[in-house]
Amino acid sequence: MRKPFVAGNWKMHGSKAFILNLVTGLNAKSSELKGVDVAICPPSLYIDFTKRSLSTEVIAIGAQNMAEEPHQGAFTGEGSASMLKDLGCRYVILGHSERRAIYGETNSEVANKVQVALDAGITPILCVGETLEERESGIMESIISEQLDAVLGLVGIAAFKGVVIAYEPVWAIGTGVTASPEQAQEVHAFIRAKLSGLDENIAAGVVIQYGGSVKPNNAKELFGQPDIDGGLIGGASLDADDFIAICKAAEI
Ligand code: PEP
């Protein structure tokens, strides 16, 4: 039985005052969280501040990105996996579509980062997903396969015991347009079947989150699908009440 997992991606939002207010709200409601793993992923500059503001062990901390280089060194502006570990990060979001689209991250860079995160003892949240054009031109499955194959080819299927996958259709991120539960389930089932072709047991245990305009009013139906194991939440994770409501919708 997979335990659902909900993670909040704060993206480049916040200030110390904003985060203190948000985390105070999360602290107050954290005792309501049962049967779901929960993480929040602040901007890296605020990871330490956020961690110190949390008064609960129930909510873990993750990062939104990290350097591809496995070791510290002369990489101005970058932050390493070991630094994230040192700050107490349990997770790191890798290959988010904004990183792929805005910063040109390739499948092979994402794969390298997954390897580096695993080596550092951090669980990658590997984001995959298609654009609207790719969906409409019928190449959705091959795009998602390529994104997964790059990682599988480097780290191998056995390593997916320690990988979370987030299926995020690009057209649903931050747009207010959600994939229907059936559309999302179809892709989640495709991803699990693909992994199952390599190792049935690992495929059955991999947590696959859905991300893309998840809100308190649509979370339950999405998370109720057989292959959807929680969500990666952007906008709604910036509101404590909404985020907790979404986490509770994933509870088993
Ligand atoms: C995301 O950024 O991963 C995301 C899913 O954003 P939103 O929930 O705002 O669509």
Residues whose N, C-alpha, C, O or C-beta is under 5 A from the ligand:
A	BS01	PEP	N9 A172 I173 G174 T175 G211 G212 S213 V214 L232 I233 G234 G235 A236
